[in-house]
Amino acid sequence: MKERVSLAPFTTFGVGGEARIFIEARTEEEIQEAITYARECNLQLYPLGAGSNLLVPDAGVDGVVLKIMLDDIAFENDGDDTLIIADAGARWEKIVDTASEHELFGIENLAGIPGTIGGASVQNIGAYGAELANTFEYADCINKTTGAHKRITRTEAAFAYRTSFFKTHREFIITRVTLRLSKHATPNITYPDLARVYEAGTPLRTPSEIIIAVRAIRAKKFPLSIEEGTAGSFFKNPVISRELADSLALRFPDLPLFPQEDGSVKISLAWLLDYALSLKGFSINKVRLYEKQPLIIVARTGATATEVSAFADEIAKRVFAATGIVIEREVETFGAK
Ligand SMILES: Cc1cc2nc3c(=O)[nH]c(=O)nc-3n(C[C@H](O)[C@H](O)[C@H](O)COP(=O)(O)OP(=O)(O)OC[C@H]3O[C@@H](n4cnc5c(N)ncnc54)[C@H](O)[C@@H]3O)c2cc1C
C-alpha cells in the first residue's frame, strides 16, 4: 500500500493527479484485504485495470485505487467448445494470442485492443464486427460493499453498446472472467475493412490470420500511446431516432447509418467530425482530434486532464450545434463515482 501515488503512468492518457491510496492486488485475498481497508477508512475503492479507458482528473482520486494484477489464464474443454478462464488483470492481447495458439475462434476480431479482461467486460469492448458479449460466459466478482462473492452470467451482465451491468453496478469488482470459444466457427470477416483485405487476396481462414489483419488495419488508425496520450475513441457513436437519422441523411447523403434492431440508428461520429464539421486534426493547445481517426483524442506531453476534458466539451458543443445530437463519452472519468 502506498500513499499519494501519481496515476498518470498507470493510464494510457498519461495525465491526471494522484491516488490518495494505491494498492496492487495479485491475489483474491489481497483484493479482500483492500476492500476491508477501504471500508475501515471509510474511503471509496476504485478498481483499475490497464488504465486504457480512463481520464484521471488533475485533482486526483480521493480514495483507494486498487490495481488488479491477477493474471492467470486457464483452459477447460466443454463439449465442442473451450472455456478460457482468465483472471481479471490478464491482458486482453495475451488472451487473444493464447486463444489463437489453441486455434480458437471468437475474439480474433478484437485483437489490438489494450487493457485487461476486467476492463473489457465493464466496457463490452467492440471492434471490427465483434463484441466481448459474443463470447462472455460469466464473471466471478466480489461485492466491495459486503465482501460477498457473486457470479454474473451473460444474461445478467446486460451487455449493450459499450456498456454492461458492471458499469451500472460499481459495487462489483471482477476477479475472473470466463469466455466460450470454439474451434469450429466461421470467420467473421464481413466488416468493411476486413472484407476489403480479404477481397484483396489476404487469406482470413484462421484466428491467427484474422488477428494479423486486424492488427495491421489498427496500426494505420491508432496513435502509439507511448509517444502521445490517448484512450482510443473518446466518444461513443450516437444512437439516434429514425426521424433524426433521415433528416441528417438529407443534409449529409454519405453519412454512414447502421440501423439497430429496436428501430434506432447508430451513426458514425467519426464521419460527422471529419466531413460535416471538418474537425479532423483540430487542436487546442496540446490536445487534438487524431488526424487518422477523429473519434480519438490525443494529448501531447504536458497536457492536463482539465484541458482534455474542456477540449472534449468543445467538440460535444460543436456537434450539438451542427446536428442537435448530444454525444456521450466512451472514456470514463476515474474516481467520479
Ligand atoms: C489505442 C487504444 C485503442 C482502443 N481501441 C478500442 C477498441 O477498438 N474498442 C473498444 O471497445 N475499446 C478500445 N479502447 C478502450 C480500452 O482499451 C478498453 O475499454 C479496455 O477494455 C479498458 O480496459 P482497462 O483494463 O484498461 O480498463 P481501465 O481503463 O483500467 O478501467 C476502465 C473501467 O473499468 C473498471 N474496471 C477495470 N477493471 C475492473 C475490474 N476488475 N472490476 C471492476 N471494474 C473494473 C475501472 O474502474 C474503470 O471504470 C482503446 C484504447 C486505446 C488506448
The ligand as a Gaussian input file, in Angstrom:
#p B3LYP/6-31G(d) Opt

LIG

0 1
 C       -5.135000       2.949000     -28.505000
 C       -6.448000       2.449000     -27.921000
 C       -7.331000       1.732000     -28.727000
 C       -8.549000       1.268000     -28.205000
 N       -9.394000       0.574000     -29.015000
 C      -10.582000       0.139000     -28.552000
 C      -11.483000      -0.595000     -29.400000
 O      -11.201000      -0.849000     -30.571000
 N      -12.667000      -0.999000     -28.864000
 C      -13.004000      -0.755000     -27.568000
 O      -14.094000      -1.149000     -27.163000
 N      -12.161000      -0.089000     -26.735000
 C      -10.960000       0.359000     -27.198000
 N      -10.113000       1.057000     -26.367000
 C      -10.518000       1.337000     -24.968000
 C       -9.910000       0.364000     -23.913000
 O       -8.810000      -0.297000     -24.424000
 C      -10.934000      -0.653000     -23.417000
 O      -12.063000      -0.005000     -22.885000
 C      -10.317000      -1.594000     -22.355000
 O      -11.096000      -2.742000     -22.268000
 C      -10.202000      -0.977000     -20.959000
 O       -9.557000      -1.934000     -20.128000
 P       -8.606000      -1.488000     -18.941000
 O       -8.106000      -2.697000     -18.244000
 O       -7.566000      -0.561000     -19.448000
 O       -9.654000      -0.727000     -18.037000
 P       -9.400000       0.620000     -17.198000
 O       -9.257000       1.746000     -18.171000
 O       -8.324000       0.425000     -16.201000
 O      -10.801000       0.746000     -16.456000
 C      -11.992000       1.012000     -17.179000
 C      -13.182000       0.894000     -16.220000
 O      -13.318000      -0.467000     -15.811000
 C      -13.247000      -0.556000     -14.387000
 N      -12.538000      -1.810000     -14.094000
 C      -11.315000      -2.191000     -14.535000
 N      -11.015000      -3.417000     -14.053000
 C      -12.080000      -3.790000     -13.303000
 C      -12.371000      -4.951000     -12.515000
 N      -11.517000      -5.975000     -12.424000
 N      -13.570000      -4.997000     -11.850000
 C      -14.448000      -3.971000     -11.955000
 N      -14.224000      -2.846000     -12.642000
 C      -13.040000      -2.775000     -13.316000
 C      -12.490000       0.669000     -13.925000
 O      -12.838000       1.027000     -12.591000
 C      -12.991000       1.695000     -14.926000
 O      -14.253000       2.174000     -14.522000
 C       -8.879000       1.528000     -26.854000
 C       -7.979000       2.238000     -26.040000
 C       -6.769000       2.696000     -26.567000
 C       -5.814000       3.421000     -25.669000

